Amino acid sequence: MTDTTTQAAPFAPIHDPSVRGFASDNYAGIHPEVLAALVAANGGHQVAYGEDVYTARLTDVLAEVFGTAAQVYPVFNGTGANVLALQACTPRWGSVLTTTSAHIHVDEAAAPERVGGLKVNVVDTPDGKLTPELIRAYPARVGDEHFAQVGVVSITNSTEIGTVYTPTEIRAIADVVHDMGWVLHLDGSRLSNAAAALGVELRELTTDAGVDILSLGGTKIGAMLAEAVVVLSPDRVTGATFLRKQSMQLASKMRFVSAQLLALFEGDLWRRNAEHANAMARRLAEGVAGVEGLTLPHEVEANAVFPILARESSERLMESFRFYFWDERTGQVRWMCSWDTTEGDVDAFVEAVRAELSR
């Protein structure tokens, strides 16, 4: 019999692990505790497609986090989670209402529309956040057969521009949404950062605030590829079991997705990682505050900084530090901090920004 457990030569990295940028928290590697969980889950055989002990344990853990009614569906990525979640709570003729800056509108290549078959309607907001007033003012044309009927409202916390919804703000939105007979979806790719910023539990921003279905993020806070759709109101949301397969988000070796989420949410790793990323973003903002030639339009609330500076300065800085333009018209850029951003990373970047703007 062939021995399939023979140890191969160690795989050598082909990148410089000491280099970190400020473009995205997706750039970070896997947190050591998550990596250890993957290794621990790797031995022997487990039943495929979610009938494994790790997925069962994850269901129990997230029921403790979000409430006993929670139904958990691990998936591969954030776009898949959002498409699956929106499909599960929107009728075939329905549409979703969100903000102009929402990830499902701007950065998912129309996947909710092309794959999910949903019309995405948007509302302009100054801070990336919907309000009850904005929702009420939207011309939903209820009952008009010529208009894709709104069935779900989607919010993001923390938002794409780094702002954070409080539990009170989400509850006010949920009340309006439910009065309209709609469902409230929360894109929580950075929900951990929002909860850490406010010093609250994840449940306070979701179940207790009236959210019906959640896209729970893991990748941005230390996982390799692990997100989950969490149904919080089973009476309002149906079909996720079948839609996950149709949406190509059903992992055969699901234990490895679930093990990552277990490492994050069974204890406080999610909070530790989010608090650190948030703290590094505050340090970065404080380090460049008051520098001539740079403005900060709003305070840092989570792990993102959105300064405005001259385009040519940003382009020169990008030669050494990777980051993105956010608004080409104004010169606004986005600097993201992650679970593995160090004080040294931040201080070196601050020094480079100051040197560039003093030219």
KAURQUI-V892747 format. One record per residue. RES is the residue in three letters. PSI is psi in whole degrees, -180 to 180 (* if undefined). OMEGA is omega as a letter, one per 40 degrees, with the letter a starting at -180 (NA if undefined). Layout:
# KAURQUI-V892747
{{RES & PSI & OMEGA} {RES & PSI & OMEGA}}
This chain:
# KAURQUI-V892747
{{MET & 137 & i} {THR & 134 & i} {ASP & 109 & a} {THR & 4 & a} {THR & 6 & a} {THR & 135 & a} {GLN & 127 & i} {ALA & 169 & i} {ALA & 143 & a} {PRO & 142 & i} {PHE & 124 & a} {ALA & 135 & i} {PRO & 146 & i} {ILE & 13 & i} {HIS & 170 & i} {ASP & 105 & a} {PRO & -12 & a} {SER & -11 & a} {VAL & 125 & i} {ARG & 145 & a} {GLY & -168 & a} {PHE & 24 & a} {ALA & -42 & a} {SER & 147 & i} {ASP & -8 & i} {ASN & -17 & a} {TYR & -22 & a} {ALA & 155 & i} {GLY & -163 & a} {ILE & 134 & i} {HIS & 141 & a} {PRO & -36 & i} {GLU & -32 & i} {VAL & -42 & i} {LEU & -40 & i} {ALA & -37 & i} {ALA & -39 & i} {LEU & -44 & i} {VAL & -43 & a} {ALA & -32 & a} {ALA & -5 & a} {ASN & -19 & a} {GLY & 144 & i} {GLY & -161 & a} {HIS & 147 & i} {GLN & 150 & a} {VAL & 140 & a} {ALA & 173 & i} {TYR & 34 & i} {GLY & 1 & i} {GLU & 31 & a} {ASP & 166 & a} {VAL & -26 & a} {TYR & -40 & i} {THR & -38 & i} {ALA & -43 & i} {ARG & -40 & i} {LEU & -41 & i} {THR & -42 & i} {ASP & -42 & a} {VAL & -46 & a} {LEU & -22 & i} {ALA & -33 & i} {GLU & -35 & a} {VAL & -45 & a} {PHE & -10 & a} {GLY & 154 & a} {THR & -19 & i} {ALA & -10 & a} {ALA & 133 & i} {GLN & 130 & a} {VAL & 131 & a} {TYR & 93 & i} {PRO & 141 & i} {VAL & 178 & a} {PHE & -41 & a} {ASN & 170 & a} {GLY & -42 & i} {THR & -43 & i} {GLY & -41 & i} {ALA & -45 & a} {ASN & -44 & a} {VAL & -46 & i} {LEU & -48 & a} {ALA & -45 & a} {LEU & -38 & i} {GLN & -39 & a} {ALA & -19 & a} {CYS & 16 & a} {THR & 130 & i} {PRO & 164 & a} {ARG & -31 & a} {TRP & 6 & a} {GLY & 176 & i} {SER & 170 & a} {VAL & 145 & i} {LEU & 129 & a} {THR & -168 & a} {THR & 163 & i} {THR & -23 & a} {SER & 0 & a} {ALA & 143 & i} {HIS & -39 & a} {ILE & -20 & i} {HIS & -40 & a} {VAL & -39 & a} {ASP & 20 & i} {GLU & 23 & i} {ALA & 36 & i} {ALA & 24 & i} {ALA & -41 & i} {PRO & -31 & a} {GLU & -46 & a} {ARG & -42 & a} {VAL & -45 & a} {GLY & -17 & a} {GLY & 26 & a} {LEU & 143 & i} {LYS & 131 & i} {VAL & 116 & i} {ASN & 141 & a} {VAL & 154 & i} {VAL & 134 & i} {ASP & 135 & i} {THR & 148 & a} {PRO & -21 & a} {ASP & 16 & i} {GLY & 6 & a} {LYS & 134 & i} {LEU & 158 & i} {THR & 161 & i} {PRO & -37 & a} {GLU & -43 & i} {LEU & -38 & i} {ILE & -45 & i} {ARG & -35 & a} {ALA & -14 & a} {TYR & 131 & a} {PRO & 81 & a} {ALA & -17 & i} {ARG & 53 & a} {VAL & 127 & i} {GLY & -7 & a} {ASP & 114 & a} {GLU & -12 & i} {HIS & -2 & a} {PHE & 134 & i} {ALA & 113 & a} {GLN & 128 & i} {VAL & 130 & i} {GLY & -17 & a} {VAL & 144 & i} {VAL & 132 & a} {SER & 127 & i} {ILE & 161 & a} {THR & 134 & a} {ASN & 117 & e} {SER & 157 & a} {THR & 173 & a} {GLU & -18 & i} {ILE & 20 & i} {GLY & 3 & i} {THR & 162 & a} {VAL & 132 & i} {TYR & 138 & i} {THR & 163 & i} {PRO & -38 & i} {THR & -41 & i} {GLU & -41 & a} {ILE & -40 & i} {ARG & -42 & i} {ALA & -40 & i} {ILE & -46 & a} {ALA & -40 & a} {ASP & -43 & i} {VAL & -45 & a} {VAL & -45 & a} {HIS & -33 & i} {ASP & -32 & i} {MET & -7 & a} {GLY & 19 & a} {TRP & 179 & a} {VAL & 145 & i} {LEU & 119 & i} {HIS & 141 & i} {LEU & 120 & i} {ASP & 105 & a} {GLY & 42 & i} {SER & -30 & i} {ARG & 35 & i} {LEU & -37 & i} {SER & -40 & i} {ASN & -38 & i} {ALA & -47 & a} {ALA & -41 & i} {ALA & -39 & a} {ALA & -36 & a} {LEU & -13 & a} {GLY & 36 & a} {VAL & 170 & i} {GLU & 158 & a} {LEU & -35 & a} {ARG & -33 & a} {GLU & -26 & a} {LEU & 0 & a} {THR & -90 & a} {THR & -51 & a} {ASP & -21 & a} {ALA & -2 & i} {GLY & 10 & i} {VAL & 139 & a} {ASP & -32 & a} {ILE & 143 & a} {LEU & 135 & i} {SER & 107 & a} {LEU & 121 & a} {GLY & 140 & i} {GLY & -31 & a} {THR & -42 & a} {LYS & -11 & a} {ILE & 25 & i} {GLY & -4 & i} {ALA & 168 & i} {MET & -59 & i} {LEU & 98 & a} {ALA & 115 & i} {GLU & 174 & i} {ALA & 144 & i} {VAL & 126 & i} {VAL & 112 & i} {VAL & 119 & a} {LEU & -22 & i} {SER & 83 & a} {PRO & -22 & i} {ASP & -20 & a} {ARG & -16 & a} {VAL & 126 & a} {THR & 161 & i} {GLY & 3 & a} {ALA & -33 & i} {THR & -45 & a} {PHE & -36 & a} {LEU & -31 & i} {ARG & -43 & i} {LYS & -46 & a} {GLN & -30 & a} {SER & 9 & i} {MET & 37 & a} {GLN & 13 & i} {LEU & 110 & a} {ALA & 132 & i} {SER & -48 & i} {LYS & 64 & a} {MET & -21 & a} {ARG & -30 & a} {PHE & -26 & i} {VAL & -47 & a} {SER & -37 & a} {ALA & -37 & i} {GLN & -45 & i} {LEU & -34 & i} {LEU & -44 & a} {ALA & -35 & a} {LEU & -43 & a} {PHE & -9 & i} {GLU & -30 & i} {GLY & -139 & a} {ASP & 20 & a} {LEU & -39 & i} {TRP & -42 & a} {ARG & -43 & i} {ARG & -45 & a} {ASN & -42 & a} {ALA & -43 & i} {GLU & -40 & a} {HIS & -47 & i} {ALA & -43 & i} {ASN & -43 & a} {ALA & -38 & i} {MET & -36 & i} {ALA & -40 & i} {ARG & -42 & i} {ARG & -41 & i} {LEU & -46 & i} {ALA & -43 & i} {GLU & -33 & a} {GLY & -29 & a} {VAL & -5 & a} {ALA & 134 & i} {GLY & -3 & i} {VAL & 128 & a} {GLU & 133 & a} {GLY & 1 & i} {LEU & 135 & i} {THR & 149 & i} {LEU & 104 & a} {PRO & -30 & i} {HIS & 163 & a} {GLU & 152 & i} {VAL & 126 & i} {GLU & -29 & a} {ALA & -121 & a} {ASN & 25 & a} {ALA & 143 & i} {VAL & 134 & a} {PHE & 72 & a} {PRO & 163 & i} {ILE & 127 & i} {LEU & 171 & a} {ALA & 139 & a} {ARG & -44 & a} {GLU & -32 & i} {SER & -44 & i} {SER & -42 & a} {GLU & -38 & i} {ARG & -41 & i} {LEU & -34 & a} {MET & -17 & i} {GLU & -23 & a} {SER & -26 & a} {PHE & 121 & a} {ARG & 127 & i} {PHE & 176 & a} {TYR & 153 & i} {PHE & 139 & i} {TRP & -43 & i} {ASP & 105 & a} {GLU & -29 & a} {ARG & -38 & a} {THR & -13 & a} {GLY & 11 & i} {GLN & 137 & i} {VAL & 168 & i} {ARG & 127 & i} {TRP & 121 & a} {MET & 141 & i} {CYS & 152 & a} {SER & -178 & a} {TRP & -24 & a} {ASP & 7 & i} {THR & 133 & a} {THR & 163 & i} {GLU & -36 & i} {GLY & -39 & i} {ASP & -48 & a} {VAL & -47 & a} {ASP & -37 & i} {ALA & -39 & i} {PHE & -43 & i} {VAL & -45 & i} {GLU & -40 & i} {ALA & -40 & i} {VAL & -46 & i} {ARG & -41 & i} {ALA & -42 & i} {GLU & -44 & a} {LEU & -6 & i} {SER & 2 & i} {ARG & * & NA}}
